[in-house]
Amino acid sequence: MAVWDDLVGQARVEEQLAAAARDADAFVTAHAAGEPASEAASKMTHAWLFTGPPGSGRATAARAFAAALQCVSPDRALGGAPGCGFCDGCHTSLVGTHADVEVVRTDLLSIGVKETRDLVRRAQLSPAGGRWQVIVLEDADRLTEGAGNVLLKAVEEPAPRTVWLLCAPSLEDVLPTIRSRCRHLTLRTPSVEAVADMLVRRDGVEPAAAQAAARATQGHIDRARRLATDERARARRAVVLKLPMRVADVGGCLKAAQELVDAAGEDAKQVAEEVDVKETEELKAALGGGQGGRMPRGTAGAMKELEERQKRRKTRTQRDSLDLALTDLTGFYRDVLTLQLRASSALANEDVRDAVERIARDTTPERTLRRIEAVLACREALDRNVAPLLAVEAMTMALRD
């Protein structure tokens, strides 16, 4: 299985990355032999920017490229392409244990200056394995302005054999000074058929269930996998899709808003229960304390810092859960508009077609567009740190109109 197999519907991007990996391999091979590298091989780009809509596989592409850069398959000497997926370099890169591949993802709202400086220091090191030092930053759009300026210096003056792989939804999410120094690759939303095929082939999902999940998520790979394999995800989606039928009066609007926010809070609580206790106990042990034991003096600051980090993570988890619900709600009203305009597009929410048809009959396309705008306005309000309950209540009241 080649490292590119998890890239779904991205043939053009795969071709470009595979060609770059071949050039990089030729450069390293020539350098190790003390020979001058060819002109093509010497042009290995030191910074890449992967952009594309959510679910398109930006981080998957970056990790696959990192693995191909570290490939040590003996088949390369016989003309084989790097990125076999089986050698030690590919395997350890993909599972996250390669000494020269640092994958950075955040469960917080932003990436600060301190974390970025640590990355820059890491990037200055020579590769332990003699090939490439690769930094994969999956959430480059979450860099603060100060962190972006710190990263800019490293991208402007890269260390030899260091490669930065940045991922963001769009070019506008990255500082212009950074994106101008990166080679840009744009991923597109894969087709429903391609995602369904991947779910059947890689996750063993039944074809009918895979097709339904891929259609419901409109090609979002991670959401489709979660919907096809997680009963709780299907239950949460079913609750969200009932909301349009429950906003006939003010009481229904307020109750639906509260339930939506409570469900997001429950998701955040579940994540906290799974992670927070383990993190706290590990930090206590590292600081010389223990389970149920007193902590040494001078460790209160470290414990407080961990608590603040866990609180920020809970906030982001709640917002991510709400955003997922709002995305499903937008898809519902898109289906309503599809029927009202007699468009030829397939419905994403075929499983609730009766509810879609009912609202399509009882309203006009103009009202449906206003409702879609209300959902989008709620997402923007959440991005601006508006209190979740206030934002969702405003949206549900607007859905009445």
Long-range contacts (C-beta under 8 A, 24 or more apart in sequence): 1-85, 1-86, 2-81, 2-83, 2-84, 2-85, 3-64, 3-65, 3-67, 3-68, 3-71, 3-83, 3-84, 3-85, 3-90, 3-93, 3-94, 4-64, 4-68, 4-83, 5-85, 6-57, 6-60, 6-64, 6-198, 6-202, 7-57, 7-60, 7-61, 7-64, 8-57, 8-190, 8-194, 8-195, 8-198, 8-221, 9-188, 9-189, 9-190, 9-191, 9-194, 9-195, 9-219, 10-56, 10-57, 10-61, 10-187, 10-188, 10-190, 13-61, 13-185, 13-186, 13-187, 14-61, 16-185, 17-61, 17-64, 17-65, 17-68, 17-185, 18-68, 18-81, 18-83, 20-44, 20-45, 20-65, 21-65, 21-68, 21-69, 21-71, 21-81, 21-82, 21-83, 22-81, 22-82, 24-69, 24-82, 24-132, 25-69, 25-71, 25-76, 25-82, 28-130, 28-131, 28-132, 28-161, 29-76, 32-130, 44-163, 45-163, 45-182, 45-183, 46-155, 46-158, 46-162, 46-163, 46-164, 47-155, 47-158, 47-163, 47-164, 47-166, 47-181, 47-182, 47-183, 48-163, 48-164, 48-165, 48-166, 48-182, 48-183, 48-184, 48-185, 49-140, 49-166, 49-167, 49-168, 49-171, 49-174, 49-178, 49-179, 49-182, 49-183, 49-184, 49-185, 50-165, 50-166, 50-167, 50-168, 50-185, 50-187, 51-167, 51-168, 51-169, 51-170, 51-171, 51-173, 51-184, 51-185, 51-186, 51-187, 52-169, 52-186, 52-187, 52-188, 52-189, 53-169, 53-187, 53-188, 53-189, 54-169, 54-220, 55-189, 55-217, 55-219, 55-220, 55-221, 55-222, 55-223, 55-224, 56-187, 56-188, 56-189, 56-190, 56-221, 57-187, 57-190, 57-221, 58-138, 58-167, 58-168, 58-187, 59-105, 59-136, 59-138, 59-167, 60-221, 61-185, 61-187, 62-136, 62-138, 62-165, 62-166, 62-167, 63-93, 63-94, 63-103, 63-136, 64-94, 65-165, 66-93, 66-98, 66-101, 66-103, 66-134, 66-136, 66-163, 66-165, 67-93, 67-94, 67-101, 69-131, 69-132, 69-134, 69-163, 70-98, 70-100, 70-101, 70-129, 70-131, 70-132, 70-134, 72-131, 89-129, 89-131, 93-134, 98-129, 99-128, 99-129, 100-127, 100-128, 100-129, 100-131, 100-132, 100-133, 100-134, 101-134, 101-136, 102-134, 102-135, 102-136, 103-136, 103-138, 104-135, 104-136, 104-137, 104-138, 104-139, 105-138, 105-139, 106-139, 106-142, 107-313, 107-316, 107-317, 108-142, 108-309, 108-312, 108-313, 108-316, 109-142, 109-312, 109-315, 109-316, 109-319, 110-142, 110-143, 110-144, 110-147, 111-137, 111-139, 111-142, 111-143, 111-144, 111-147, 112-144, 112-146, 112-147, 113-144, 113-146, 113-147, 113-150, 115-147, 116-143, 116-147, 116-148, 116-150, 116-151, 117-150, 119-151, 119-154, 120-150, 120-151, 120-153, 120-154, 123-154, 123-158, 123-159, 123-162, 123-164, 124-159, 124-162, 125-159, 126-159, 126-160, 126-161, 127-161, 131-161, 132-161, 132-162, 132-163, 133-159, 133-161, 133-162, 133-163, 134-162, 134-163, 134-165, 135-162, 135-163, 135-164, 135-165, 136-165, 136-167, 137-164, 137-165, 137-166, 137-167, 138-167, 139-167, 139-168, 140-166, 140-167, 140-168, 140-173, 140-174, 140-178, 141-168, 141-169, 141-173, 141-174, 143-174, 143-175, 145-175, 148-174, 148-175, 148-178, 149-175, 151-178, 152-177, 152-178, 152-181, 155-181, 155-182, 156-181, 189-218, 189-219, 189-220, 190-219, 190-221, 191-219, 192-218, 192-219, 192-346, 194-219, 195-219, 195-220, 195-221, 195-224, 196-224, 199-224, 199-225, 199-228, 203-228, 203-229, 205-229, 212-350, 212-351, 215-346, 215-347, 215-348, 215-350, 216-331, 216-348, 216-349, 216-351, 217-348, 218-331, 218-348, 223-324, 236-263, 236-267, 236-325, 237-328, 239-263, 240-325, 240-328, 240-329, 241-328, 241-329, 241-332, 241-349, 241-352, 241-355, 242-355, 243-329, 243-396, 243-399, 244-329, 244-332, 244-333, 244-355, 244-359, 244-399, 245-355, 245-358, 245-359, 247-396, 247-397, 247-399, 247-400, 248-400, 249-400, 250-397, 250-400, 253-393, 253-396, 253-397, 253-399, 253-400, 254-393, 254-396, 256-396, 257-389, 257-392, 257-393, 257-395, 257-396, 258-389, 260-322, 260-325, 260-392, 261-322, 261-388, 261-389, 261-392, 263-321, 263-325, 264-318, 264-319, 264-321, 264-322, 264-325, 264-388, 265-318, 267-317, 267-318, 267-321, 268-314, 268-315, 268-317, 268-318, 268-321, 269-314, 271-313, 271-314, 271-317, 272-310, 272-313, 272-314, 272-317, 275-310, 275-313, 276-310, 279-306, 279-310, 280-306, 318-388, 319-382, 319-388, 322-382, 322-388, 322-392, 323-379, 323-382, 326-375, 326-378, 326-379, 326-395, 329-375, 330-372, 330-375, 330-376, 332-356, 333-368, 333-371, 333-372, 333-375, 334-372, 336-360, 336-363, 336-368, 337-365, 337-368, 337-369, 337-372, 340-364, 340-365, 340-368, 341-365, 367-401, 370-398, 370-401, 371-398, 371-399, 371-401, 374-398, 374-399, 375-399
